[in-house]
Amino acid sequence: MIDSARLAAEKRVGLTIKGKYLVERVLGMGGMAVVYAVTHTRNNASLAIKMLHPELSYRDDIRSRFLREGY
């Protein structure tokens, strides 16, 4: 399972999120989410984006916890 999750995470490398964040690489993975190194396409700022695993996004309790952590 971990290998398939890693492969799914790696497939996002090279994609652009919201039309402005280019995914450069995977920084880390956990049971709930993946953290990516991204570059803002307009100002070249280096940032990190944490994304909830898609299969967990359907659970209200997990989504709420993820959002609380973000704030």
N, C-alpha and C positions, 0 to 999 in steps of 0.2 A: 504493500500500500504506500509506504513512504517513497519508494522509487517512482511509482506512478504519479504521486503528488508532485514530486520534484520535476518530473518530465512535463507535467501540465504547467507548472510554474515557469519553467524555462521556455515554454512556447510563447510566453508573453514578451520575452526579450525581443526588442526591435519594433514592437508595436507602439503606437501613439495613443495615449489615454486622453480623452476629452479634447482632442485636437491640439494639445499643447505640452504634454509630458511624454517624452521619449523614454521608454524603458530600456535601460542600459544593461542591468544585470540583477540577479537575485542576491540580496544581502543576507537573508536568513529566512528560515521557515519554522513554524511551530504548529501545534495542533489545531490552531484556529485560523491562522493567517500566514501570508507571505509578505516580506518586506523587500521592496525593489529600490534600487538606485535609479533615479530618473533625472533627466535634464529638461529644463523648461526650454521649449523650442524658440521662444522669442528673445529671452535675455540670457540664455545659457547657464542659468542658475542650477546648481546641483542640489537635489532634494531627495528625500526618501518618501515612498508611498507604501502604506500598509493596506493590503487587500484581504478581505475575508475569503476563506475557501468557498467556492461557489456552492458546494453541497451543504454547507452550513448556513448559507444566506436565507434559507427557507424557514429557519427556526427563529421565532420571535425573541425567545430568551437569549439566544446567542447574538443575534443582531443588536439587541438592546445593550448587552454587555460590551460588545465591540464598540458601539457608539459612545458609551460611557467612558471607556478607556481612552478614546480619541479626544474627549473634552478634558 
